[in-house]
Structures are given as structure tokens and as C-alpha cells.
Amino acid sequence: MSQAIVEVDYDELIPNNVGLADDRRLRRALESWHPGYIDWWKQMGPNGFQDVDVYLRTAVGVSRDGWAKFDYVKLPEYRWGILLAPAEEGRRIAFGRHKGEPVWQDVPGEYRAMLRRLLVVQGDTEPASVEQQRHLGSTAPSLYDMRNVFQVNVEEGRHLWAMVYLLQKYFGRDGREEAEMLLQRRSGDADRPRMLGAFNERTPDWLSFFMFTFFTDRDGKMQLESLAQSGFDPLSRTTRFMLTEEAHHMFVGTTGVARTIEQTCRVMRENGIEDPYATEKVRALGVIDLPTIQRKVNFHFSVSLDLFGADVSTNAANYFNAGLKGRFRETSIEDDHQLMDTTYPITKLVNGDFVRVDEPAINAINARLRDDYVVDCEKGVERWNRSISSAGIEFEIRLPHVAFNRKVGEFAQLTVTPDGALIADDAWQAQRDDWLPTADDLQHLHDVMHQVVEPGEFARWIGPPKTYIDNKPGSFEFVKLHG
């Protein structure tokens, strides 16, 4: 792979490293789309914060070394653009029926519809998360956190640009129409909802945001890693750079939940509370009790699992066979990468018990990706539990069983406990409030979420980070709210 720095051209209306100035047709199409995007951003981006200066990072290159610079910028003036990772000389398709063939630089006609669908679904998730998070600035627990949500928002916006570029460059009129529709749908709208369920959920508080960036953006990481394996090289290069930015989103989620947990444990210890289930006593101290955090984990994990689709999927098999979407870290897997005669064990309900059943591996692509996702989530949860243990509090956060609270796939509509026991519907409903966020939980989260805007200060319910962005001190004014 080339190690040369691929610079971004910031002289254009649309910053890019794809030679947009030399493609007049594409440039006109994207410049025509640009005003609609800005209108969408002003309507659906961070509410009430369009005119403040935010200390954001902007890509200036796509190499691993020094790809970003930091400076103050007003959100609508952020330099969104089209950035592809450097091309790999001699790259070949790594899986499917075309394994070993040179990667495609243009869309293979026989896979046109499949590829367009992949781009549209991925593209639809990007503006959806911005819409879900648009009100969070008004309850930000610190300027540091406020800056972080805005950084996540502008990068999700750039990821939308990435998919729109591919649609408009390679799919002509169809691509232009799809690009317009990406600006028309709205998260949670009854008539024009976003395409995937998790992206129509509300994000009313910061714990929800941290859970979203930990769980749902981690699904995004898995999907982008799979698309980065694509035999369609422009998609691979696009998603490889998107992964660089996605890592920060998951960092925000992982550390945000960790800081919440650490603050709860610290306040409990300072006030001599050892029982994590002394909910009223803990809440009276202005922090978030651990059982509420567990119920939020249960909800966000189960909703995010639904994003993987059906465990046994012909569509996923077709994407793999075609060489369009691989598995997580495809090239590191030790098999023939064609899966004609291999199996993969998936979890199924058989005679009332959850057991592992071998399925043709080609049909179990989604199940394998979901399993990889669960392992990745467990690593973060382990870190949270170490914080609780070190505080001397007997409580352990656990991921619920993969069949719990599912609406999509093999376990849709089953009534299963977090421990994996199949129970009657009325028994599940009777215990629902033990497992999923309650009205009281949500009210408490609402009550503790107060905006804090003094540099270096934090809301009562969350602790400061161990280090700050760009090596700045905690007293740094990450968002200038007053000019």
C-alpha cells in the first residue's frame, strides 16, 4: 500500500482528494446538492448552536500520520468533503466468486442494484444520527462534551457526503435521486422515517448518546469494516477513511459511559453507600444509579443487534458471493474465502432451548458479524466493570442474551430474559421494568441533565476525562458561546 500523503484540495467549494475539479459533470451534480445539504444541516443539525465557534478537527490528508488539524469553526462553515484512503497498488478481490480478480474501479453491471442498495442504507444512517442528537447541546455536561457531540455530528455529515459522492459519480440519475432522498427522510418521522429502526429512536439525554456511540456506532464500525473489504475499490477506499473518524465516535461512547460510572461510584463511596440498589439514595446525590445504567445497556445493545438483520440471510450471502461486502477483517480469516463447503454455528431456539446449530457459512454472514460485534462490545464492558470493582462496589454490568428484546431476526418477538430464559409473555411484561428503562429512569436522566458551560467544569453526574482533545488543558474553551 502506498504510504504517500494524499492531500485534500481546500480551494474548492467541496474539499476533496478525488480530482473533483477535473470531473465537471460530477462537480456540477455535487454543487447542486450542496445547498440542500446546508439547508438540511441548519434545520436538523445541532439546535441553537449554528453560530458559535467550536474547536473541531478537520481532515487535511488521509494518511495515518497527522491527518487532521484543529481550529475554531462555525458548524455550517465546517469543510465537509470527499476523502478516499490511498489506493493499494495491485489490490485484488479477497472473497466470493471473483476472488483473486483485480478490484473494480467501475460498478459491475450485474451488481448495480445490490451496490446501490448498500450505499443508500449506509448513507441513510449518517444524517439520521445527526437528527437524533440535535438537541443535546442544550444539556451538555461540559464544553468538552459539547464539543465532542458536535465533532461526531460534523463527521457523520461528512460520511453522508462520502456515500453521496459514490451515488452521484457511479449511478447517474438514479444516484442523484437517491442523494436527494437522503435529505428528505427524517429520524422518527411517521411518514418519512429513516430506513433502520435504531436510527428512529430518540436520543433525549447524554447517557443515551454515550450508549449510542458505544453500541450503535460500533455496529457502524463492523459494517464499515465489512464494506472496506469490497471488491468495488472506490467503496473500499471511502470506508477505510471513514473508519478513522468512526474510532473517535466509539471513544466518545466508551469514555462517556466510563466517566458516568466512575462518578457514580465515587459519589457513592464518598457518602458511604455500599448498596448499588439503594436507588433513591444514589439518585438524591445527583448521579445515575448503576441499575439504570444496566437497563440502558440492555436497551441499546438489543436495538443495535437488530441492525445486523436476519441471522440466516440470502441477501448477505449474495453480497459476499458478489465480492461487494466481506466479513469483519476478511483477510485475517483462515479459510477459502468462498464458503462453498463450510459451516458456521449460529444460535437458534430448538425445543425451547438456545443451542448452536451449524448452517452453511455463506448464509450465516450476518450471524458471524454479529458474533464479532458482541466480542467487541464485551471488551468495553469489561473496562467499565473494572472501574466498579476498583471502587469496592459489588455490581457487574452484563450484556444481555442476544435473544433479549429483539425485533429483527431469529429471535424477533420472543420473550426472553436478559439471562437467556424463554418465558411467557405475561411474565416478561411483569418483569419488563427490571430489565429495560422505565419512565422513572428517563425522568431521573432528564432531571440531572443540566447544561454546564464554565470551562473546566462538569455536571454533577459525570466526571472529567483523563486527557483532553488535542492535549488542551481542562480549562480550555472548547466551544465559544459568547463570541
Backbone torsions as a table, in degrees:
resi	resn	phi	psi	omega
1	MET	NA	137.1	178.8
2	SER	-64.6	139.1	179.0
3	GLN	-102.7	4.3	-178.1
4	ALA	-66.1	144.0	176.5
5	ILE	-75.6	126.6	177.9
6	VAL	-98.6	105.1	-174.1
7	GLU	-74.5	153.8	177.9
8	VAL	-99.1	133.2	179.2
9	ASP	-84.2	108.9	179.7
10	TYR	-97.6	8.4	176.4
11	ASP	-80.9	-15.8	-177.6
12	GLU	-90.3	159.1	173.0
13	LEU	-56.8	-37.4	179.9
14	ILE	-113.3	100.5	178.8
15	PRO	-55.2	141.2	-176.9
16	ASN	-164.2	162.6	171.0
17	ASN	-127.6	32.6	-179.0
18	VAL	-117.2	15.7	178.5
19	GLY	66.9	40.5	-175.8
20	LEU	-62.0	-31.2	-179.4
21	ALA	-62.0	-23.6	-177.4
22	ASP	-93.8	-1.5	-179.5
23	ASP	-119.3	86.8	-171.7
24	ARG	-63.5	-40.3	-178.7
25	ARG	-62.8	-46.8	-179.9
26	LEU	-67.2	-40.4	-179.9
27	ARG	-61.4	-42.2	178.2
28	ARG	-62.8	-41.2	-178.8
29	ALA	-63.7	-44.6	-178.6
30	LEU	-71.5	-36.7	176.9
31	GLU	-66.6	-31.0	175.9
32	SER	-70.3	-34.3	179.6
33	TRP	-75.9	-28.0	-173.0
34	HIS	-55.6	-47.7	-179.3
35	PRO	-61.0	-37.7	177.8
36	GLY	-64.2	-36.9	177.4
37	TYR	-64.0	-45.2	-179.8
38	ILE	-63.3	-40.9	176.2
39	ASP	-60.6	-44.2	178.1
40	TRP	-60.0	-45.9	-178.2
41	TRP	-60.1	-44.2	-178.0
42	LYS	-68.2	-31.6	178.9
43	GLN	-80.2	-40.3	-168.5
44	MET	-117.3	-3.7	175.6
45	GLY	-79.0	-168.8	-175.6
46	PRO	-49.8	117.8	-173.3
47	ASN	-75.7	120.1	177.3
48	GLY	88.1	5.7	-175.6
49	PHE	-129.2	26.3	-177.1
50	GLN	-75.7	-19.7	-173.6
51	ASP	-111.7	8.9	-179.7
52	VAL	-95.0	158.7	178.3
53	ASP	-91.8	126.1	-176.1
54	VAL	-120.5	136.1	-179.5
55	TYR	-81.7	94.6	-173.0
56	LEU	-115.1	157.6	172.7
57	ARG	-98.5	142.8	178.5
58	THR	-130.0	136.0	-179.3
59	ALA	-67.9	134.3	173.1
60	VAL	-117.4	-4.5	177.7
61	GLY	-168.3	173.9	-175.8
62	VAL	-121.7	13.0	174.7
63	SER	-78.0	167.6	178.8
64	ARG	-68.4	-24.5	-174.3
65	ASP	-99.3	115.9	171.3
66	GLY	61.2	49.8	-175.6
67	TRP	-86.0	-4.2	-174.2
68	ALA	-134.7	152.9	171.0
69	LYS	-122.9	154.3	-178.8
70	PHE	-112.2	139.6	175.7
71	ASP	-169.1	166.3	175.9
72	TYR	-77.9	140.1	178.1
73	VAL	-154.4	144.9	171.6
74	LYS	-78.5	139.7	-170.0
75	LEU	-54.9	-46.3	-179.3
76	PRO	-67.8	-12.7	-179.7
77	GLU	-99.4	4.4	177.4
78	TYR	-58.6	141.8	-175.8
79	ARG	-88.4	78.0	173.2
80	TRP	-65.4	154.6	-179.7
81	GLY	-168.6	-170.1	-175.0
82	ILE	-116.9	112.1	-173.0
83	LEU	-127.7	123.2	176.6
84	LEU	-114.3	141.7	173.5
85	ALA	-64.2	157.2	179.8
86	PRO	-58.1	145.7	177.4
87	ALA	-69.2	145.5	175.2
88	GLU	-97.0	116.8	-178.2
89	GLU	-63.1	131.2	176.8
90	GLY	74.4	15.1	-177.7
91	ARG	-62.9	140.8	-180.0
92	ARG	-127.1	156.6	179.4
93	ILE	-64.4	132.0	-169.8
94	ALA	-98.8	-2.7	-173.6
95	PHE	-159.7	168.8	175.9
96	GLY	79.8	-171.1	-174.9
97	ARG	-68.6	-17.5	179.7
98	HIS	-100.9	15.0	-178.4
99	LYS	-51.7	132.7	178.2
100	GLY	92.3	-14.2	177.8
101	GLU	-79.8	154.9	175.6
102	PRO	-59.7	143.8	178.5
103	VAL	-63.9	155.8	-178.5
104	TRP	-87.9	137.9	172.4
105	GLN	-98.1	-16.4	175.3
106	ASP	-124.8	162.5	-176.6
107	VAL	-72.5	122.8	173.5
108	PRO	-65.2	129.0	-174.6
109	GLY	-54.2	-38.7	-176.4
110	GLU	-70.1	-16.0	-178.1
111	TYR	-112.9	12.6	-174.2
112	ARG	-57.2	-49.6	-176.2
113	ALA	-66.1	-42.6	179.9
114	MET	-62.0	-44.5	-177.0
115	LEU	-67.1	-41.0	178.5
116	ARG	-61.2	-41.0	179.1
117	ARG	-61.2	-43.1	177.7
118	LEU	-58.3	-44.6	-178.1
119	LEU	-66.5	-41.0	-177.7
120	VAL	-66.7	-45.0	-179.6
121	VAL	-63.8	-45.0	178.0
122	GLN	-63.1	-44.6	-179.6
123	GLY	-61.6	-34.9	-176.7
124	ASP	-67.8	-28.1	-179.3
125	THR	-71.3	-26.9	-171.6
126	GLU	-70.1	-55.0	177.5
127	PRO	-68.1	-25.8	-179.6
128	ALA	-59.2	-44.7	-177.3
129	SER	-67.1	-33.4	175.3
130	VAL	-62.2	-44.7	179.3
131	GLU	-62.5	-40.6	-179.5
132	GLN	-64.0	-30.2	-171.6
133	GLN	-102.7	8.3	-167.7
134	ARG	-67.2	-21.0	-177.5
135	HIS	-98.7	1.5	-172.3
136	LEU	-69.8	-26.1	-179.0
137	GLY	-57.7	-32.9	-175.7
138	SER	-71.8	-13.1	177.7
139	THR	-124.8	21.6	-177.0
140	ALA	-59.8	133.1	-178.0
141	PRO	-76.7	-9.2	177.6
142	SER	-168.3	165.0	174.2
143	LEU	-66.6	-33.3	176.7
144	TYR	-59.7	-48.4	-179.5
145	ASP	-69.1	-37.3	177.0
146	MET	-59.4	-45.1	177.7
147	ARG	-60.5	-39.3	-177.8
148	ASN	-65.5	-42.2	179.6
149	VAL	-66.2	-35.9	178.4
150	PHE	-68.4	-35.9	176.1
151	GLN	-64.2	-44.0	175.7
152	VAL	-58.8	-43.5	-177.7
153	ASN	-62.0	-47.6	-177.0
154	VAL	-67.9	-32.1	178.6
155	GLU	-73.4	-34.5	172.7
156	GLU	-63.5	-37.5	175.1
157	GLY	-61.7	-39.9	178.3
158	ARG	-67.8	-33.9	177.3
159	HIS	-66.4	-32.1	172.7
160	LEU	-63.1	-43.9	176.4
161	TRP	-57.0	-39.0	-178.6
162	ALA	-60.6	-44.8	-179.8
163	MET	-71.7	-37.1	179.0
164	VAL	-65.1	-38.3	175.5
165	TYR	-56.9	-48.4	-179.0
166	LEU	-64.7	-40.9	179.5
167	LEU	-63.3	-44.5	-175.1
168	GLN	-76.5	-32.8	-178.8
169	LYS	-75.3	-37.9	-168.4
170	TYR	-110.9	-4.8	-174.9
171	PHE	-127.9	12.9	171.4
172	GLY	54.5	-136.6	-176.8
173	ARG	-60.8	-42.5	178.6
174	ASP	-57.2	-42.6	179.9
175	GLY	-65.7	-38.9	178.9
176	ARG	-65.5	-40.0	178.5
177	GLU	-65.8	-41.2	178.1
178	GLU	-64.2	-39.3	178.9
179	ALA	-61.6	-38.6	177.5
180	GLU	-66.1	-40.9	-178.8
181	MET	-65.1	-28.7	178.4
182	LEU	-62.9	-24.2	177.5
183	LEU	-92.8	-9.5	-176.4
184	GLN	-94.2	-35.1	179.2
185	ARG	-69.7	156.2	-178.3
186	ARG	-137.3	138.3	178.7
187	SER	-61.2	125.0	176.6
188	GLY	79.1	-0.2	-179.8
189	ASP	-70.1	134.7	-177.1
190	ALA	-67.3	-32.7	-176.0
191	ASP	-96.8	-32.5	-176.9
192	ARG	-132.3	61.9	-177.5
193	PRO	-72.3	164.5	171.2
194	ARG	-69.3	162.3	-166.2
195	MET	-74.8	-29.1	-176.4
196	LEU	-113.4	140.2	-171.4
197	GLY	-55.5	-44.2	-176.8
198	ALA	-60.7	-23.6	-177.2
199	PHE	-92.5	8.7	170.4
200	ASN	-112.2	1.1	176.2
201	GLU	-76.3	152.7	176.7
202	ARG	-78.7	151.0	172.1
203	THR	-123.0	78.3	-170.0
204	PRO	-85.1	-10.9	-175.0
205	ASP	-147.6	169.6	-173.5
206	TRP	-74.6	-28.3	175.1
207	LEU	-66.0	-38.0	175.3
208	SER	-61.8	-41.2	178.6
209	PHE	-62.6	-45.9	179.4
210	PHE	-63.9	-39.8	176.7
211	MET	-64.7	-39.6	178.5
212	PHE	-61.7	-47.7	-177.5
213	THR	-71.5	-24.0	174.5
214	PHE	-79.0	-51.4	-173.1
215	PHE	-88.0	-52.7	-173.2
216	THR	-75.8	-39.8	174.9
217	ASP	-68.0	-24.6	175.3
218	ARG	-69.5	-37.3	169.9
219	ASP	-58.4	-42.5	177.6
220	GLY	-58.1	-40.3	177.0
221	LYS	-59.6	-45.7	-178.4
222	MET	-63.5	-42.1	179.8
223	GLN	-66.4	-42.2	179.6
224	LEU	-65.9	-38.8	176.5
225	GLU	-60.5	-39.1	179.4
226	SER	-68.0	-40.8	179.0
227	LEU	-71.5	-27.2	178.1
228	ALA	-65.7	-17.5	177.2
229	GLN	-83.1	-5.6	-168.7
230	SER	-56.5	144.1	173.0
231	GLY	-74.1	-13.5	172.3
232	PHE	-84.8	101.2	-166.6
233	ASP	-61.3	-40.1	177.6
234	PRO	-59.0	-35.1	176.5
235	LEU	-69.2	-43.1	178.4
236	SER	-58.8	-47.1	-177.7
237	ARG	-67.5	-36.0	178.5
238	THR	-64.9	-49.2	-175.8
239	THR	-72.7	-28.2	177.0
240	ARG	-62.1	-38.5	177.3
241	PHE	-75.2	-35.9	177.3
242	MET	-57.7	-35.4	179.8
243	LEU	-61.8	-31.1	177.7
244	THR	-60.6	-41.6	179.8
245	GLU	-78.3	-35.8	-178.5
246	GLU	-60.9	-30.0	-179.9
247	ALA	-59.9	-37.1	179.3
248	HIS	-66.7	-36.4	-179.3
249	HIS	-62.5	-43.7	178.9
250	MET	-68.5	-33.7	174.9
251	PHE	-60.6	-42.8	178.3
252	VAL	-59.6	-43.6	-179.6
253	GLY	-68.5	-47.7	-178.4
254	THR	-59.6	-49.2	-177.2
255	THR	-75.2	-29.8	178.5
256	GLY	-65.3	-45.7	176.0
257	VAL	-65.5	-41.3	179.9
258	ALA	-60.3	-43.9	-179.7
259	ARG	-66.0	-33.9	177.0
260	THR	-66.6	-46.8	179.3
261	ILE	-63.0	-46.1	-178.0
262	GLU	-62.2	-38.7	179.2
263	GLN	-68.0	-41.3	177.0
264	THR	-59.6	-47.5	-179.5
265	CYS	-63.9	-39.2	-179.7
266	ARG	-63.5	-46.2	-178.4
267	VAL	-68.2	-39.3	176.3
268	MET	-59.2	-45.7	-177.4
269	ARG	-66.6	-41.2	179.4
270	GLU	-62.2	-27.9	-176.5
271	ASN	-105.9	12.6	174.0
272	GLY	68.4	27.6	178.6
273	ILE	-98.3	117.4	-179.8
274	GLU	-102.0	-25.4	-176.4
275	ASP	-84.0	111.1	-178.7
276	PRO	-66.7	-16.0	-179.1
277	TYR	-94.1	7.6	173.7
278	ALA	-80.0	66.5	-167.8
279	THR	-56.8	-49.2	-175.3
280	GLU	-64.5	-40.2	178.4
281	LYS	-63.0	-42.6	-179.2
282	VAL	-67.4	-45.4	-178.9
283	ARG	-64.4	-34.0	179.8
284	ALA	-62.3	-19.0	178.9
285	LEU	-89.4	3.2	174.0
286	GLY	83.9	15.7	178.3
287	VAL	-117.9	177.6	-175.2
288	ILE	-103.4	120.5	-176.4
289	ASP	-67.0	150.7	-175.2
290	LEU	-63.6	-38.8	176.8
291	PRO	-60.3	-34.8	175.7
292	THR	-64.9	-40.3	177.3
293	ILE	-62.1	-40.5	177.7
294	GLN	-62.2	-43.0	-179.9
295	ARG	-65.3	-34.5	176.0
296	LYS	-68.2	-38.2	174.7
297	VAL	-59.2	-47.4	-179.7
298	ASN	-56.6	-44.3	-177.3
299	PHE	-67.9	-53.9	-173.1
300	HIS	-68.2	-34.9	177.0
301	PHE	-64.9	-46.5	-177.4
302	SER	-67.2	-40.2	177.7
303	VAL	-63.8	-39.7	-179.3
304	SER	-69.7	-33.5	176.6
305	LEU	-60.7	-33.6	179.8
306	ASP	-62.2	-23.0	-178.9
307	LEU	-66.8	-17.6	-178.8
308	PHE	-80.4	-10.0	176.9
309	GLY	77.6	-162.7	-177.7
310	ALA	-67.0	139.4	-180.0
311	ASP	-62.3	-43.6	175.2
312	VAL	-104.0	113.6	-168.7
313	SER	-135.6	120.6	174.3
314	THR	-69.0	-37.3	179.3
315	ASN	-61.0	-46.8	179.3
316	ALA	-62.6	-38.3	176.8
317	ALA	-62.1	-41.2	179.9
318	ASN	-66.1	-41.3	177.4
319	TYR	-60.7	-42.1	-179.2
320	PHE	-67.4	-49.1	-179.5
321	ASN	-57.3	-38.3	-178.2
322	ALA	-74.5	-13.3	-177.4
323	GLY	83.2	17.3	-176.7
324	LEU	-90.6	-36.3	-177.3
325	LYS	-142.6	120.1	-177.0
326	GLY	-95.3	-159.9	176.5
327	ARG	-98.2	171.3	178.8
328	PHE	-61.7	119.7	-179.5
329	ARG	52.5	53.8	-175.1
330	GLU	-48.8	-46.8	-172.6
331	THR	-70.1	-14.6	179.2
332	SER	-91.5	-4.3	-179.8
333	ILE	-82.5	135.1	-177.8
334	GLU	-95.3	84.0	171.1
335	ASP	-156.1	-169.5	-175.1
336	ASP	-82.4	-4.7	177.8
337	HIS	61.3	19.6	174.8
338	GLN	-126.9	-26.6	166.9
339	LEU	63.9	31.1	-178.8
340	MET	-74.3	-32.6	-173.8
341	ASP	-128.4	28.4	-178.3
342	THR	-120.9	160.9	179.8
343	THR	-122.2	165.1	175.7
344	TYR	-141.1	133.6	-178.0
345	PRO	-79.6	126.9	175.8
346	ILE	-120.5	155.8	-179.9
347	THR	-81.5	129.3	177.8
348	LYS	-137.0	157.0	173.6
349	LEU	-89.7	116.6	-178.9
350	VAL	-128.1	116.0	179.6
351	ASN	52.6	40.6	176.1
352	GLY	84.4	0.8	179.2
353	ASP	-122.0	147.1	174.4
354	PHE	-87.7	120.1	-178.0
355	VAL	-133.9	161.9	176.8
356	ARG	-91.6	127.3	-177.3
357	VAL	-124.7	131.8	179.0
358	ASP	-72.9	129.5	174.8
359	GLU	-123.6	156.2	172.6
360	PRO	-53.0	126.8	-174.1
361	ALA	-58.3	-32.5	-178.9
362	ILE	-63.9	-28.3	179.9
363	ASN	-91.0	-8.6	-175.0
364	ALA	-107.0	24.8	-178.6
365	ILE	-58.5	-46.5	-179.6
366	ASN	-62.9	-42.4	-178.9
367	ALA	-62.8	-40.8	179.3
368	ARG	-65.6	-41.9	179.2
369	LEU	-64.1	-39.0	177.5
370	ARG	-64.7	-41.4	177.8
371	ASP	-61.0	-42.3	176.9
372	ASP	-61.6	-38.4	178.7
373	TYR	-63.4	-44.3	-179.4
374	VAL	-60.8	-43.5	178.1
375	VAL	-60.4	-41.6	-179.9
376	ASP	-65.0	-41.8	177.6
377	CYS	-63.0	-40.3	-176.7
378	GLU	-59.6	-32.9	-180.0
379	LYS	-63.2	-42.4	178.3
380	GLY	-67.3	-41.2	179.9
381	VAL	-63.1	-37.7	177.8
382	GLU	-59.8	-39.4	178.7
383	ARG	-65.2	-40.9	177.5
384	TRP	-61.4	-42.1	-177.6
385	ASN	-67.4	-30.2	176.1
386	ARG	-63.7	-36.4	177.9
387	SER	-65.0	-42.2	179.8
388	ILE	-65.6	-43.9	-178.8
389	SER	-64.1	-41.5	-178.5
390	SER	-67.3	-20.8	177.0
391	ALA	-84.6	-3.4	178.4
392	GLY	77.7	21.8	-179.6
393	ILE	-104.0	131.4	-178.1
394	GLU	-87.0	90.4	179.5
395	PHE	-160.8	140.4	179.7
396	GLU	-134.4	123.8	175.5
397	ILE	-78.6	133.9	-178.6
398	ARG	-130.1	144.5	170.4
399	LEU	-74.1	135.7	178.0
400	PRO	-71.5	165.2	175.8
401	HIS	-56.9	147.0	-175.9
402	VAL	-64.6	-14.4	178.5
403	ALA	-92.3	-4.8	-176.5
404	PHE	-73.0	130.4	170.6
405	ASN	56.3	38.9	-176.9
406	ARG	-93.9	145.4	178.3
407	LYS	-119.1	-9.5	-176.5
408	VAL	-134.6	141.2	172.5
409	GLY	95.2	-162.0	-173.3
410	GLU	-55.0	-31.3	-172.1
411	PHE	-107.5	11.3	-177.3
412	ALA	-56.4	130.6	174.2
413	GLN	73.8	-1.0	173.6
414	LEU	-71.6	148.4	175.8
415	THR	-103.4	100.1	-172.6
416	VAL	-125.9	138.1	178.0
417	THR	-75.7	163.5	175.7
418	PRO	-57.7	-25.3	178.4
419	ASP	-85.1	-3.8	176.2
420	GLY	94.4	20.0	177.9
421	ALA	-95.3	130.1	176.8
422	LEU	-80.4	123.1	-177.8
423	ILE	-131.1	168.8	179.4
424	ALA	-68.4	154.6	-176.6
425	ASP	-60.2	-43.5	-177.9
426	ASP	-66.1	-34.6	176.5
427	ALA	-67.4	-38.7	178.7
428	TRP	-64.8	-45.5	-179.3
429	GLN	-62.6	-36.4	-179.9
430	ALA	-65.3	-28.0	-177.4
431	GLN	-106.6	2.7	-175.6
432	ARG	-51.3	-42.9	-175.4
433	ASP	-69.1	-12.4	173.6
434	ASP	-79.8	-18.6	-169.7
435	TRP	-115.9	-28.5	-176.8
436	LEU	-123.8	154.3	-177.0
437	PRO	-53.2	136.3	179.8
438	THR	-100.2	171.9	175.7
439	ALA	-60.9	-38.2	178.0
440	ASP	-65.4	-40.2	176.8
441	ASP	-58.6	-49.3	-176.5
442	LEU	-65.7	-35.5	177.4
443	GLN	-66.4	-41.2	178.2
444	HIS	-62.8	-43.1	178.1
445	LEU	-60.2	-41.9	177.7
446	HIS	-61.7	-41.8	-175.2
447	ASP	-67.8	-33.6	-175.9
448	VAL	-88.7	-10.6	-176.1
449	MET	-83.4	90.3	178.1
450	HIS	-113.2	136.6	178.7
451	GLN	-68.2	132.6	176.0
452	VAL	-122.4	122.4	-173.3
453	VAL	-123.5	5.0	173.9
454	GLU	-77.2	126.1	-179.3
455	PRO	-54.4	131.2	178.3
456	GLY	85.1	-4.9	179.4
457	GLU	-99.4	152.1	-178.0
458	PHE	-134.7	150.4	174.9
459	ALA	-60.8	156.2	-174.7
460	ARG	-58.6	-31.3	-169.8
461	TRP	-84.6	-4.1	-176.0
462	ILE	-138.9	144.6	178.6
463	GLY	-91.3	168.1	177.6
464	PRO	-73.7	159.8	175.8
465	PRO	-74.7	163.9	178.2
466	LYS	-74.0	-35.0	175.1
467	THR	-137.5	161.8	-176.7
468	TYR	-112.6	167.6	-177.9
469	ILE	-62.1	137.0	173.7
470	ASP	55.7	31.3	178.3
471	ASN	59.2	26.1	178.0
472	LYS	-79.3	155.4	175.6
473	PRO	-74.6	162.8	-179.4
474	GLY	-61.9	-25.2	-178.9
475	SER	-81.8	1.7	-177.8
476	PHE	-66.3	141.9	-179.1
477	GLU	-87.2	86.5	-175.0
478	PHE	-68.6	-25.3	174.0
479	VAL	-133.3	126.6	178.0
480	LYS	-95.4	103.4	-174.8
481	LEU	-87.0	-15.2	-172.8
482	HIS	-124.5	32.8	175.2
483	GLY	77.3	NA	NA
